[in-house]
Amino acid sequence: MLNLNSVMLGSMQQKVMAAFYEKVFGKKPDMVEGEWTGWMVGSAFFTVGTHSEMIGVAKEPGRMMFNLETKEVKEEFARIKAIPGAVVVKEPYDMGGAWIATLADPDGNYFQLMTPWESK
């Protein structure tokens, strides 16, 4: 069985992205090494670093998204959309009893806020 344990996000504007995600996660990084910054977010490690082949904004920002679970989707959405560089893609909406909202970071990468998954 596989276990997803980390997400790496490459950017040409590492400092901007690191400052943005520090505000999204609401805490200082757990790791800073050279041009890489990382946070433990739940049970996964999230890193942002310089990648020489990433130029401009994401060309297909919805191709790969990551989800951040929260029981307070509407409140977290309001907080994060106020962070400089955040872009609202889709306001919070109800999807069969679960709330989802989609935002983009300064590089245009999409991420979602979602109600925790509960198996029935």
Biopython code that builds the backbone (N, CA, C, O; Angstrom):
import numpy as np
from Bio.PDB.StructureBuilder import StructureBuilder

atoms = [
    (1, "MET", "N", (0.845, -1.185, 0.000)),
    (1, "MET", "CA", (0.000, 0.000, 0.000)),
    (1, "MET", "C", (0.886, 1.244, 0.000)),
    (1, "MET", "O", (1.879, 1.297, 0.726)),
    (2, "LEU", "N", (0.538, 2.227, -0.798)),
    (2, "LEU", "CA", (1.293, 3.473, -0.877)),
    (2, "LEU", "C", (0.751, 4.497, 0.111)),
    (2, "LEU", "O", (-0.427, 4.472, 0.468)),
    (3, "ASN", "N", (1.622, 5.392, 0.546)),
    (3, "ASN", "CA", (1.240, 6.465, 1.451)),
    (3, "ASN", "C", (1.819, 7.765, 0.913)),
    (3, "ASN", "O", (3.039, 7.910, 0.835)),
    (4, "LEU", "N", (0.967, 8.709, 0.541)),
    (4, "LEU", "CA", (1.431, 10.015, 0.090)),
    (4, "LEU", "C", (1.921, 10.776, 1.316)),
    (4, "LEU", "O", (1.151, 11.034, 2.241)),
    (5, "ASN", "N", (3.215, 11.138, 1.322)),
    (5, "ASN", "CA", (3.743, 11.792, 2.520)),
    (5, "ASN", "C", (4.265, 13.191, 2.275)),
    (5, "ASN", "O", (4.586, 13.897, 3.232)),
    (6, "SER", "N", (4.363, 13.622, 1.008)),
    (6, "SER", "CA", (4.833, 14.983, 0.780)),
    (6, "SER", "C", (4.391, 15.506, -0.581)),
    (6, "SER", "O", (4.078, 14.751, -1.501)),
    (7, "VAL", "N", (4.380, 16.837, -0.664)),
    (7, "VAL", "CA", (4.083, 17.539, -1.903)),
    (7, "VAL", "C", (5.196, 18.562, -2.083)),
    (7, "VAL", "O", (5.512, 19.311, -1.159)),
    (8, "MET", "N", (5.790, 18.593, -3.273)),
    (8, "MET", "CA", (6.825, 19.582, -3.590)),
    (8, "MET", "C", (6.284, 20.505, -4.674)),
    (8, "MET", "O", (5.761, 20.047, -5.690)),
    (9, "LEU", "N", (6.414, 21.804, -4.448)),
    (9, "LEU", "CA", (5.923, 22.797, -5.383)),
    (9, "LEU", "C", (7.096, 23.628, -5.875)),
    (9, "LEU", "O", (7.721, 24.347, -5.095)),
    (10, "GLY", "N", (7.400, 23.533, -7.172)),
    (10, "GLY", "CA", (8.504, 24.281, -7.755)),
    (10, "GLY", "C", (8.056, 25.633, -8.258)),
    (10, "GLY", "O", (6.949, 25.777, -8.777)),
    (11, "SER", "N", (8.925, 26.637, -8.103)),
    (11, "SER", "CA", (8.581, 27.994, -8.496)),
    (11, "SER", "C", (9.844, 28.787, -8.813)),
    (11, "SER", "O", (10.924, 28.470, -8.315)),
    (12, "MET", "N", (9.708, 29.803, -9.628)),
    (12, "MET", "CA", (10.813, 30.738, -9.857)),
    (12, "MET", "C", (10.747, 31.894, -8.862)),
    (12, "MET", "O", (11.660, 32.717, -8.806)),
    (13, "GLN", "N", (9.673, 31.959, -8.080)),
    (13, "GLN", "CA", (9.552, 32.995, -7.059)),
    (13, "GLN", "C", (9.359, 32.350, -5.689)),
    (13, "GLN", "O", (8.339, 32.538, -5.026)),
    (14, "GLN", "N", (10.372, 31.585, -5.289)),
    (14, "GLN", "CA", (10.331, 30.792, -4.067)),
    (14, "GLN", "C", (10.018, 31.633, -2.839)),
    (14, "GLN", "O", (9.208, 31.220, -2.008)),
    (15, "LYS", "N", (10.632, 32.789, -2.702)),
    (15, "LYS", "CA", (10.409, 33.606, -1.504)),
    (15, "LYS", "C", (8.971, 34.101, -1.415)),
    (15, "LYS", "O", (8.386, 34.117, -0.333)),
    (16, "VAL", "N", (8.409, 34.499, -2.530)),
    (16, "VAL", "CA", (7.019, 34.948, -2.559)),
    (16, "VAL", "C", (6.101, 33.792, -2.178)),
    (16, "VAL", "O", (5.185, 33.952, -1.371)),
    (17, "MET", "N", (6.356, 32.626, -2.769)),
    (17, "MET", "CA", (5.519, 31.458, -2.496)),
    (17, "MET", "C", (5.655, 30.996, -1.045)),
    (17, "MET", "O", (4.662, 30.628, -0.418)),
    (18, "ALA", "N", (6.872, 31.012, -0.509)),
    (18, "ALA", "CA", (7.081, 30.602, 0.882)),
    (18, "ALA", "C", (6.354, 31.548, 1.826)),
    (18, "ALA", "O", (5.725, 31.097, 2.784)),
    (19, "ALA", "N", (6.429, 32.851, 1.575)),
    (19, "ALA", "CA", (5.727, 33.826, 2.417)),
    (19, "ALA", "C", (4.210, 33.617, 2.327)),
    (19, "ALA", "O", (3.505, 33.727, 3.330)),
    (20, "PHE", "N", (3.715, 33.316, 1.126)),
    (20, "PHE", "CA", (2.289, 33.073, 0.930)),
    (20, "PHE", "C", (1.831, 31.854, 1.737)),
    (20, "PHE", "O", (0.860, 31.928, 2.490)),
    (21, "TYR", "N", (2.543, 30.729, 1.571)),
    (21, "TYR", "CA", (2.110, 29.510, 2.261)),
    (21, "TYR", "C", (2.329, 29.587, 3.775)),
    (21, "TYR", "O", (1.631, 28.908, 4.528)),
    (22, "GLU", "N", (3.273, 30.389, 4.227)),
    (22, "GLU", "CA", (3.414, 30.603, 5.667)),
    (22, "GLU", "C", (2.128, 31.211, 6.222)),
    (22, "GLU", "O", (1.684, 30.852, 7.313)),
    (23, "LYS", "N", (1.539, 32.126, 5.469)),
    (23, "LYS", "CA", (0.270, 32.733, 5.889)),
    (23, "LYS", "C", (-0.889, 31.743, 5.756)),
    (23, "LYS", "O", (-1.763, 31.689, 6.622)),
    (24, "VAL", "N", (-0.898, 30.958, 4.671)),
    (24, "VAL", "CA", (-1.967, 29.964, 4.494)),
    (24, "VAL", "C", (-1.951, 28.965, 5.647)),
    (24, "VAL", "O", (-2.991, 28.685, 6.244)),
    (25, "PHE", "N", (-0.766, 28.425, 5.963)),
    (25, "PHE", "CA", (-0.672, 27.413, 7.010)),
    (25, "PHE", "C", (-0.708, 28.012, 8.412)),
    (25, "PHE", "O", (-0.924, 27.296, 9.390)),
    (26, "GLY", "N", (-0.497, 29.318, 8.510)),
    (26, "GLY", "CA", (-0.586, 29.993, 9.799)),
    (26, "GLY", "C", (0.537, 29.652, 10.754)),
    (26, "GLY", "O", (0.351, 29.670, 11.971)),
    (27, "LYS", "N", (1.710, 29.339, 10.206)),
    (27, "LYS", "CA", (2.848, 29.024, 11.075)),
    (27, "LYS", "C", (4.157, 29.182, 10.325)),
    (27, "LYS", "O", (4.196, 29.158, 9.095)),
    (28, "LYS", "N", (5.219, 29.342, 11.086)),
    (28, "LYS", "CA", (6.561, 29.420, 10.520)),
    (28, "LYS", "C", (6.913, 28.070, 9.895)),
    (28, "LYS", "O", (6.360, 27.046, 10.296)),
    (29, "PRO", "N", (7.824, 28.052, 8.920)),
    (29, "PRO", "CA", (8.224, 26.778, 8.305)),
    (29, "PRO", "C", (8.893, 25.846, 9.316)),
    (29, "PRO", "O", (9.544, 26.289, 10.262)),
    (30, "ASP", "N", (8.715, 24.572, 9.093)),
    (30, "ASP", "CA", (9.385, 23.554, 9.907)),
    (30, "ASP", "C", (10.787, 23.277, 9.379)),
    (30, "ASP", "O", (11.612, 22.688, 10.077)),
    (31, "MET", "N", (11.057, 23.704, 8.136)),
    (31, "MET", "CA", (12.353, 23.454, 7.511)),
    (31, "MET", "C", (12.657, 24.576, 6.525)),
    (31, "MET", "O", (11.807, 24.961, 5.723)),
    (32, "VAL", "N", (13.876, 25.093, 6.596)),
    (32, "VAL", "CA", (14.381, 26.024, 5.591)),
    (32, "VAL", "C", (15.788, 25.567, 5.262)),
    (32, "VAL", "O", (16.669, 25.591, 6.121)),
    (33, "GLU", "N", (16.006, 25.152, 4.023)),
    (33, "GLU", "CA", (17.319, 24.696, 3.569)),
    (33, "GLU", "C", (17.586, 25.275, 2.194)),
    (33, "GLU", "O", (16.977, 24.860, 1.208)),
    (34, "GLY", "N", (18.502, 26.240, 2.130)),
    (34, "GLY", "CA", (18.810, 26.873, 0.857)),
    (34, "GLY", "C", (17.575, 27.506, 0.265)),
    (34, "GLY", "O", (16.954, 28.371, 0.884)),
    (35, "GLU", "N", (17.216, 27.080, -0.928)),
    (35, "GLU", "CA", (16.056, 27.639, -1.626)),
    (35, "GLU", "C", (14.808, 26.768, -1.460)),
    (35, "GLU", "O", (13.919, 26.797, -2.311)),
    (36, "TRP", "N", (14.737, 26.003, -0.384)),
    (36, "TRP", "CA", (13.576, 25.157, -0.097)),
    (36, "TRP", "C", (13.031, 25.475, 1.286)),
    (36, "TRP", "O", (13.786, 25.631, 2.245)),
    (37, "THR", "N", (11.714, 25.569, 1.374)),
    (37, "THR", "CA", (11.019, 25.855, 2.622)),
    (37, "THR", "C", (9.912, 24.821, 2.773)),
    (37, "THR", "O", (9.215, 24.517, 1.805)),
    (38, "GLY", "N", (9.742, 24.277, 3.976)),
    (38, "GLY", "CA", (8.741, 23.237, 4.153)),
    (38, "GLY", "C", (7.992, 23.305, 5.469)),
    (38, "GLY", "O", (8.486, 23.830, 6.467)),
    (39, "TRP", "N", (6.797, 22.765, 5.443)),
    (39, "TRP", "CA", (5.920, 22.719, 6.604)),
    (39, "TRP", "C", (5.334, 21.319, 6.746)),
    (39, "TRP", "O", (5.032, 20.660, 5.751)),
    (40, "MET", "N", (5.178, 20.877, 7.971)),
    (40, "MET", "CA", (4.395, 19.682, 8.250)),
    (40, "MET", "C", (2.952, 20.151, 8.307)),
    (40, "MET", "O", (2.603, 20.990, 9.138)),
    (41, "VAL", "N", (2.112, 19.616, 7.432)),
    (41, "VAL", "CA", (0.709, 20.006, 7.358)),
    (41, "VAL", "C", (-0.104, 18.725, 7.510)),
    (41, "VAL", "O", (-0.198, 17.923, 6.581)),
    (42, "GLY", "N", (-0.682, 18.546, 8.673)),
    (42, "GLY", "CA", (-1.360, 17.283, 8.946)),
    (42, "GLY", "C", (-0.329, 16.174, 8.943)),
    (42, "GLY", "O", (0.663, 16.250, 9.668)),
    (43, "SER", "N", (-0.548, 15.143, 8.136)),
    (43, "SER", "CA", (0.398, 14.026, 8.092)),
    (43, "SER", "C", (1.302, 14.076, 6.863)),
    (43, "SER", "O", (1.997, 13.104, 6.567)),
    (44, "ALA", "N", (1.300, 15.202, 6.144)),
    (44, "ALA", "CA", (2.139, 15.334, 4.949)),
    (44, "ALA", "C", (3.084, 16.529, 5.104)),
    (44, "ALA", "O", (2.806, 17.473, 5.844)),
    (45, "PHE", "N", (4.196, 16.459, 4.390)),
    (45, "PHE", "CA", (5.158, 17.551, 4.379)),
    (45, "PHE", "C", (4.994, 18.313, 3.069)),
    (45, "PHE", "O", (4.977, 17.704, 1.999)),
    (46, "PHE", "N", (4.875, 19.629, 3.140)),
    (46, "PHE", "CA", (4.662, 20.486, 1.976)),
    (46, "PHE", "C", (5.886, 21.371, 1.804)),
    (46, "PHE", "O", (6.254, 22.102, 2.723)),
    (47, "THR", "N", (6.531, 21.315, 0.620)),
    (47, "THR", "CA", (7.711, 22.138, 0.390)),
    (47, "THR", "C", (7.533, 23.010, -0.846)),
    (47, "THR", "O", (6.869, 22.637, -1.813)),
    (48, "VAL", "N", (8.152, 24.188, -0.775)),
    (48, "VAL", "CA", (8.203, 25.119, -1.890)),
    (48, "VAL", "C", (9.669, 25.394, -2.158)),
    (48, "VAL", "O", (10.432, 25.688, -1.237)),
    (49, "GLY", "N", (10.064, 25.299, -3.419)),
    (49, "GLY", "CA", (11.462, 25.539, -3.736)),
    (49, "GLY", "C", (11.666, 26.065, -5.137)),
    (49, "GLY", "O", (10.766, 26.026, -5.976)),
    (50, "THR", "N", (12.861, 26.554, -5.373)),
    (50, "THR", "CA", (13.214, 27.081, -6.686)),
    (50, "THR", "C", (13.338, 25.947, -7.690)),
    (50, "THR", "O", (13.971, 24.925, -7.425)),
    (51, "HIS", "N", (12.723, 26.145, -8.840)),
    (51, "HIS", "CA", (12.797, 25.171, -9.927)),
    (51, "HIS", "C", (13.032, 25.959, -11.204)),
    (51, "HIS", "O", (12.181, 26.749, -11.613)),
    (52, "SER", "N", (14.170, 25.752, -11.831)),
    (52, "SER", "CA", (14.589, 26.566, -12.971)),
    (52, "SER", "C", (13.695, 26.437, -14.196)),
    (52, "SER", "O", (13.729, 27.303, -15.071)),
    (53, "GLU", "N", (12.896, 25.379, -14.280)),
    (53, "GLU", "CA", (12.063, 25.186, -15.460)),
    (53, "GLU", "C", (10.638, 25.691, -15.290)),
    (53, "GLU", "O", (9.828, 25.576, -16.210)),
    (54, "MET", "N", (10.324, 26.243, -14.134)),
    (54, "MET", "CA", (8.990, 26.778, -13.887)),
    (54, "MET", "C", (9.021, 28.273, -14.160)),
    (54, "MET", "O", (9.601, 29.042, -13.393)),
    (55, "ILE", "N", (8.394, 28.679, -15.254)),
    (55, "ILE", "CA", (8.411, 30.074, -15.658)),
    (55, "ILE", "C", (6.975, 30.584, -15.737)),
    (55, "ILE", "O", (6.122, 29.967, -16.375)),
    (56, "GLY", "N", (6.716, 31.714, -15.085)),
    (56, "GLY", "CA", (5.388, 32.328, -15.140)),
    (56, "GLY", "C", (4.372, 31.563, -14.315)),
    (56, "GLY", "O", (4.718, 30.771, -13.439)),
    (57, "VAL", "N", (3.104, 31.823, -14.620)),
    (57, "VAL", "CA", (2.021, 31.178, -13.882)),
    (57, "VAL", "C", (1.728, 29.792, -14.453)),
    (57, "VAL", "O", (2.104, 29.479, -15.582)),
    (58, "ALA", "N", (1.053, 28.974, -13.657)),
    (58, "ALA", "CA", (0.701, 27.614, -14.067)),
    (58, "ALA", "C", (-0.151, 27.660, -15.340)),
    (58, "ALA", "O", (-1.140, 28.390, -15.412)),
    (59, "LYS", "N", (0.243, 26.882, -16.326)),
    (59, "LYS", "CA", (-0.475, 26.879, -17.604)),
    (59, "LYS", "C", (-1.781, 26.086, -17.537)),
    (59, "LYS", "O", (-2.740, 26.415, -18.235)),
    (60, "GLU", "N", (-1.825, 25.060, -16.713)),
    (60, "GLU", "CA", (-3.035, 24.259, -16.503)),
    (60, "GLU", "C", (-3.215, 24.078, -14.992)),
    (60, "GLU", "O", (-2.958, 22.997, -14.461)),
    (61, "PRO", "N", (-3.656, 25.134, -14.300)),
    (61, "PRO", "CA", (-3.648, 25.124, -12.835)),
    (61, "PRO", "C", (-4.552, 24.082, -12.185)),
    (61, "PRO", "O", (-4.351, 23.745, -11.019)),
    (62, "GLY", "N", (-5.523, 23.574, -12.898)),
    (62, "GLY", "CA", (-6.407, 22.567, -12.328)),
    (62, "GLY", "C", (-5.955, 21.141, -12.561)),
    (62, "GLY", "O", (-6.603, 20.207, -12.090)),
    (63, "ARG", "N", (-4.849, 20.951, -13.284)),
    (63, "ARG", "CA", (-4.394, 19.597, -13.594)),
    (63, "ARG", "C", (-4.023, 18.836, -12.324)),
    (63, "ARG", "O", (-4.346, 17.656, -12.195)),
    (64, "MET", "N", (-3.360, 19.490, -11.403)),
    (64, "MET", "CA", (-2.964, 18.863, -10.132)),
    (64, "MET", "C", (-3.312, 19.830, -9.012)),
    (64, "MET", "O", (-2.799, 20.948, -8.971)),
    (65, "MET", "N", (-4.168, 19.411, -8.117)),
    (65, "MET", "CA", (-4.554, 20.246, -6.984)),
    (65, "MET", "C", (-4.289, 19.483, -5.702)),
    (65, "MET", "O", (-4.272, 18.252, -5.688)),
    (66, "PHE", "N", (-4.087, 20.212, -4.641)),
    (66, "PHE", "CA", (-4.030, 19.573, -3.331)),
    (66, "PHE", "C", (-5.169, 20.133, -2.494)),
    (66, "PHE", "O", (-5.612, 21.263, -2.700)),
    (67, "ASN", "N", (-5.633, 19.334, -1.553)),
    (67, "ASN", "CA", (-6.763, 19.707, -0.705)),
    (67, "ASN", "C", (-6.298, 19.889, 0.724)),
    (67, "ASN", "O", (-5.491, 19.115, 1.239)),
    (68, "LEU", "N", (-6.819, 20.919, 1.350)),
    (68, "LEU", "CA", (-6.565, 21.177, 2.762)),
    (68, "LEU", "C", (-7.883, 20.963, 3.500)),
    (68, "LEU", "O", (-8.863, 21.666, 3.254)),
    (69, "GLU", "N", (-7.896, 19.991, 4.402)),
    (69, "GLU", "CA", (-9.109, 19.679, 5.154)),
    (69, "GLU", "C", (-9.317, 20.659, 6.293)),
    (69, "GLU", "O", (-8.381, 21.040, 6.995)),
    (70, "THR", "N", (-10.573, 21.056, 6.456)),
    (70, "THR", "CA", (-10.965, 21.889, 7.584)),
    (70, "THR", "C", (-12.471, 21.780, 7.781)),
    (70, "THR", "O", (-13.228, 21.676, 6.816)),
    (71, "LYS", "N", (-12.889, 21.804, 9.017)),
    (71, "LYS", "CA", (-14.325, 21.837, 9.304)),
    (71, "LYS", "C", (-14.871, 23.245, 9.120)),
    (71, "LYS", "O", (-16.086, 23.440, 9.074)),
    (72, "GLU", "N", (-13.987, 24.222, 9.016)),
    (72, "GLU", "CA", (-14.369, 25.631, 8.870)),
    (72, "GLU", "C", (-14.025, 26.143, 7.460)),
    (72, "GLU", "O", (-13.261, 27.097, 7.318)),
    (73, "VAL", "N", (-14.577, 25.522, 6.443)),
    (73, "VAL", "CA", (-14.260, 25.894, 5.058)),
    (73, "VAL", "C", (-14.565, 27.371, 4.803)),
    (73, "VAL", "O", (-13.722, 28.080, 4.254)),
    (74, "LYS", "N", (-15.739, 27.845, 5.186)),
    (74, "LYS", "CA", (-16.119, 29.232, 4.906)),
    (74, "LYS", "C", (-15.207, 30.220, 5.633)),
    (74, "LYS", "O", (-14.801, 31.229, 5.056)),
    (75, "GLU", "N", (-14.887, 29.938, 6.885)),
    (75, "GLU", "CA", (-14.041, 30.841, 7.667)),
    (75, "GLU", "C", (-12.606, 30.856, 7.139)),
    (75, "GLU", "O", (-12.001, 31.920, 7.014)),
    (76, "GLU", "N", (-12.063, 29.678, 6.829)),
    (76, "GLU", "CA", (-10.702, 29.602, 6.289)),
    (76, "GLU", "C", (-10.637, 30.238, 4.903)),
    (76, "GLU", "O", (-9.645, 30.877, 4.554)),
    (77, "PHE", "N", (-11.694, 30.060, 4.118)),
    (77, "PHE", "CA", (-11.753, 30.689, 2.804)),
    (77, "PHE", "C", (-11.663, 32.212, 2.950)),
    (77, "PHE", "O", (-10.889, 32.858, 2.244)),
    (78, "ALA", "N", (-12.447, 32.780, 3.856)),
    (78, "ALA", "CA", (-12.427, 34.233, 4.073)),
    (78, "ALA", "C", (-11.041, 34.692, 4.517)),
    (78, "ALA", "O", (-10.565, 35.733, 4.065)),
    (79, "ARG", "N", (-10.390, 33.934, 5.395)),
    (79, "ARG", "CA", (-9.056, 34.291, 5.880)),
    (79, "ARG", "C", (-8.029, 34.229, 4.754)),
    (79, "ARG", "O", (-7.242, 35.158, 4.578)),
    (80, "ILE", "N", (-8.036, 33.136, 3.992)),
    (80, "ILE", "CA", (-7.012, 32.936, 2.962)),
    (80, "ILE", "C", (-7.212, 33.883, 1.779)),
    (80, "ILE", "O", (-6.231, 34.367, 1.215)),
    (81, "LYS", "N", (-8.451, 34.156, 1.392)),
    (81, "LYS", "CA", (-8.650, 35.050, 0.240)),
    (81, "LYS", "C", (-8.150, 36.460, 0.525)),
    (81, "LYS", "O", (-7.907, 37.224, -0.410)),
    (82, "ALA", "N", (-7.989, 36.823, 1.800)),
    (82, "ALA", "CA", (-7.476, 38.137, 2.183)),
    (82, "ALA", "C", (-5.944, 38.206, 2.140)),
    (82, "ALA", "O", (-5.373, 39.290, 2.258)),
    (83, "ILE", "N", (-5.281, 37.067, 1.974)),
    (83, "ILE", "CA", (-3.816, 37.037, 1.911)),
    (83, "ILE", "C", (-3.381, 37.593, 0.551)),
    (83, "ILE", "O", (-3.881, 37.149, -0.483)),
    (84, "PRO", "N", (-2.453, 38.563, 0.541)),
    (84, "PRO", "CA", (-1.974, 39.079, -0.746)),
    (84, "PRO", "C", (-1.441, 37.951, -1.638)),
    (84, "PRO", "O", (-0.644, 37.123, -1.198)),
    (85, "GLY", "N", (-1.887, 37.934, -2.878)),
    (85, "GLY", "CA", (-1.473, 36.903, -3.828)),
    (85, "GLY", "C", (-2.503, 35.810, -4.003)),
    (85, "GLY", "O", (-2.455, 35.072, -4.987)),
    (86, "ALA", "N", (-3.441, 35.688, -3.064)),
    (86, "ALA", "CA", (-4.487, 34.667, -3.184)),
    (86, "ALA", "C", (-5.501, 35.102, -4.238)),
    (86, "ALA", "O", (-5.853, 36.277, -4.334)),
    (87, "VAL", "N", (-5.959, 34.142, -5.018)),
    (87, "VAL", "CA", (-6.963, 34.404, -6.054)),
    (87, "VAL", "C", (-8.123, 33.446, -5.836)),
    (87, "VAL", "O", (-7.922, 32.239, -5.704)),
    (88, "VAL", "N", (-9.322, 33.979, -5.798)),
    (88, "VAL", "CA", (-10.517, 33.149, -5.654)),
    (88, "VAL", "C", (-10.836, 32.514, -6.996)),
    (88, "VAL", "O", (-11.005, 33.209, -7.998)),
    (89, "VAL", "N", (-10.917, 31.190, -7.011)),
    (89, "VAL", "CA", (-11.304, 30.451, -8.215)),
    (89, "VAL", "C", (-12.771, 30.083, -8.113)),
    (89, "VAL", "O", (-13.527, 30.257, -9.069)),
    (90, "LYS", "N", (-13.180, 29.571, -6.945)),
    (90, "LYS", "CA", (-14.589, 29.222, -6.724)),
    (90, "LYS", "C", (-14.920, 29.428, -5.248)),
    (90, "LYS", "O", (-14.265, 28.875, -4.365)),
    (91, "GLU", "N", (-15.938, 30.227, -5.005)),
    (91, "GLU", "CA", (-16.420, 30.489, -3.645)),
    (91, "GLU", "C", (-16.879, 29.170, -3.010)),
    (91, "GLU", "O", (-17.158, 28.207, -3.725)),
    (92, "PRO", "N", (-16.958, 29.118, -1.673)),
    (92, "PRO", "CA", (-17.418, 27.884, -1.018)),
    (92, "PRO", "C", (-18.804, 27.449, -1.526)),
    (92, "PRO", "O", (-19.713, 28.261, -1.698)),
    (93, "TYR", "N", (-18.921, 26.142, -1.754)),
    (93, "TYR", "CA", (-20.198, 25.586, -2.184)),
    (93, "TYR", "C", (-20.402, 24.227, -1.531)),
    (93, "TYR", "O", (-19.450, 23.530, -1.180)),
    (94, "ASP", "N", (-21.669, 23.876, -1.380)),
    (94, "ASP", "CA", (-22.051, 22.608, -0.756)),
    (94, "ASP", "C", (-22.105, 21.529, -1.823)),
    (94, "ASP", "O", (-22.734, 21.697, -2.868)),
    (95, "MET", "N", (-21.428, 20.409, -1.540)),
    (95, "MET", "CA", (-21.436, 19.282, -2.470)),
    (95, "MET", "C", (-21.877, 18.048, -1.684)),
    (95, "MET", "O", (-21.052, 17.301, -1.160)),
    (96, "GLY", "N", (-23.170, 17.856, -1.615)),
    (96, "GLY", "CA", (-23.712, 16.698, -0.914)),
    (96, "GLY", "C", (-23.398, 16.672, 0.575)),
    (96, "GLY", "O", (-23.120, 15.610, 1.131)),
    (97, "GLY", "N", (-23.439, 17.825, 1.222)),
    (97, "GLY", "CA", (-23.169, 17.890, 2.657)),
    (97, "GLY", "C", (-21.731, 18.235, 3.005)),
    (97, "GLY", "O", (-21.419, 18.467, 4.173)),
    (98, "ALA", "N", (-20.860, 18.273, 2.024)),
    (98, "ALA", "CA", (-19.461, 18.663, 2.244)),
    (98, "ALA", "C", (-19.230, 20.018, 1.580)),
    (98, "ALA", "O", (-19.776, 20.293, 0.511)),
    (99, "TRP", "N", (-18.430, 20.851, 2.209)),
    (99, "TRP", "CA", (-18.116, 22.166, 1.653)),
    (99, "TRP", "C", (-16.770, 22.137, 0.960)),
    (99, "TRP", "O", (-15.823, 21.510, 1.435)),
    (100, "ILE", "N", (-16.696, 22.835, -0.186)),
    (100, "ILE", "CA", (-15.468, 22.920, -0.981)),
    (100, "ILE", "C", (-15.310, 24.361, -1.463)),
    (100, "ILE", "O", (-16.293, 25.016, -1.810)),
    (101, "ALA", "N", (-14.077, 24.849, -1.483)),
    (101, "ALA", "CA", (-13.751, 26.153, -2.055)),
    (101, "ALA", "C", (-12.411, 26.007, -2.771)),
    (101, "ALA", "O", (-11.552, 25.246, -2.325)),
    (102, "THR", "N", (-12.227, 26.727, -3.873)),
    (102, "THR", "CA", (-10.988, 26.635, -4.640)),
    (102, "THR", "C", (-10.342, 28.011, -4.745)),
    (102, "THR", "O", (-10.994, 29.003, -5.068)),
    (103, "LEU", "N", (-9.034, 28.043, -4.462)),
    (103, "LEU", "CA", (-8.239, 29.261, -4.572)),
    (103, "LEU", "C", (-7.003, 28.971, -5.397)),
    (103, "LEU", "O", (-6.711, 27.817, -5.711)),
    (104, "ALA", "N", (-6.271, 30.029, -5.750)),
    (104, "ALA", "CA", (-4.998, 29.881, -6.446)),
    (104, "ALA", "C", (-3.937, 30.667, -5.692)),
    (104, "ALA", "O", (-4.227, 31.693, -5.077)),
    (105, "ASP", "N", (-2.691, 30.169, -5.747)),
    (105, "ASP", "CA", (-1.561, 30.839, -5.108)),
    (105, "ASP", "C", (-0.943, 31.845, -6.079)),
    (105, "ASP", "O", (-1.430, 31.979, -7.201)),
    (106, "PRO", "N", (0.116, 32.557, -5.682)),
    (106, "PRO", "CA", (0.710, 33.558, -6.571)),
    (106, "PRO", "C", (1.240, 33.020, -7.902)),
    (106, "PRO", "O", (1.382, 33.786, -8.854)),
    (107, "ASP", "N", (1.533, 31.725, -7.989)),
    (107, "ASP", "CA", (1.952, 31.126, -9.265)),
    (107, "ASP", "C", (0.764, 30.610, -10.076)),
    (107, "ASP", "O", (0.937, 30.103, -11.184)),
    (108, "GLY", "N", (-0.432, 30.739, -9.524)),
    (108, "GLY", "CA", (-1.627, 30.292, -10.232)),
    (108, "GLY", "C", (-2.017, 28.852, -9.968)),
    (108, "GLY", "O", (-2.975, 28.360, -10.565)),
    (109, "ASN", "N", (-1.292, 28.151, -9.078)),
    (109, "ASN", "CA", (-1.629, 26.761, -8.749)),
    (109, "ASN", "C", (-2.906, 26.721, -7.923)),
    (109, "ASN", "O", (-3.059, 27.483, -6.968)),
    (110, "TYR", "N", (-3.819, 25.836, -8.291)),
    (110, "TYR", "CA", (-5.069, 25.692, -7.546)),
    (110, "TYR", "C", (-4.875, 24.820, -6.310)),
    (110, "TYR", "O", (-4.108, 23.857, -6.313)),
    (111, "PHE", "N", (-5.597, 25.189, -5.254)),
    (111, "PHE", "CA", (-5.719, 24.322, -4.085)),
    (111, "PHE", "C", (-7.128, 24.496, -3.538)),
    (111, "PHE", "O", (-7.774, 25.523, -3.750)),
    (112, "GLN", "N", (-7.591, 23.471, -2.828)),
    (112, "GLN", "CA", (-8.959, 23.495, -2.339)),
    (112, "GLN", "C", (-9.010, 23.359, -0.833)),
    (112, "GLN", "O", (-8.163, 22.719, -0.210)),
    (113, "LEU", "N", (-10.025, 23.977, -0.272)),
    (113, "LEU", "CA", (-10.392, 23.771, 1.130)),
    (113, "LEU", "C", (-11.590, 22.827, 1.092)),
    (113, "LEU", "O", (-12.534, 23.035, 0.330)),
    (114, "MET", "N", (-11.539, 21.784, 1.926)),
    (114, "MET", "CA", (-12.604, 20.785, 1.896)),
    (114, "MET", "C", (-12.973, 20.332, 3.302)),
    (114, "MET", "O", (-12.126, 20.235, 4.190)),
    (115, "THR", "N", (-14.253, 20.061, 3.473)),
    (115, "THR", "CA", (-14.711, 19.429, 4.697)),
    (115, "THR", "C", (-14.037, 18.068, 4.809)),
    (115, "THR", "O", (-13.887, 17.383, 3.797)),
    (116, "PRO", "N", (-13.627, 17.654, 6.001)),
    (116, "PRO", "CA", (-12.980, 16.338, 6.142)),
    (116, "PRO", "C", (-13.853, 15.217, 5.569)),
    (116, "PRO", "O", (-15.073, 15.206, 5.733)),
    (117, "TRP", "N", (-13.190, 14.281, 4.897)),
    (117, "TRP", "CA", (-13.863, 13.125, 4.313)),
    (117, "TRP", "C", (-14.282, 12.185, 5.436)),
    (117, "TRP", "O", (-13.476, 11.825, 6.294)),
    (118, "GLU", "N", (-15.532, 11.798, 5.419)),
    (118, "GLU", "CA", (-16.022, 10.849, 6.418)),
    (118, "GLU", "C", (-16.648, 9.689, 5.679)),
    (118, "GLU", "O", (-17.637, 9.855, 4.966)),
    (119, "SER", "N", (-16.067, 8.509, 5.850)),
    (119, "SER", "CA", (-16.620, 7.328, 5.193)),
    (119, "SER", "C", (-17.892, 6.914, 5.910)),
    (119, "SER", "O", (-18.020, 7.058, 7.126)),
    (120, "LYS", "N", (-18.824, 6.397, 5.129)),
    (120, "LYS", "CA", (-20.139, 6.052, 5.688)),
    (120, "LYS", "C", (-20.244, 4.595, 5.967)),
    (120, "LYS", "O", (-21.281, 4.131, 6.439)),
]
sb = StructureBuilder()
sb.init_structure("model")
sb.init_model(0)
sb.init_chain("A")
sb.init_seg("    ")
for serial, (resi, resn, name, xyz) in enumerate(atoms, 1):
    if name == "N":
        sb.init_residue(resn, " ", resi, " ")
    sb.init_atom(name, np.array(xyz, "f"), 0.0, 1.0, " ", f" {name:<3s}", serial, name[0])
structure = sb.get_structure()
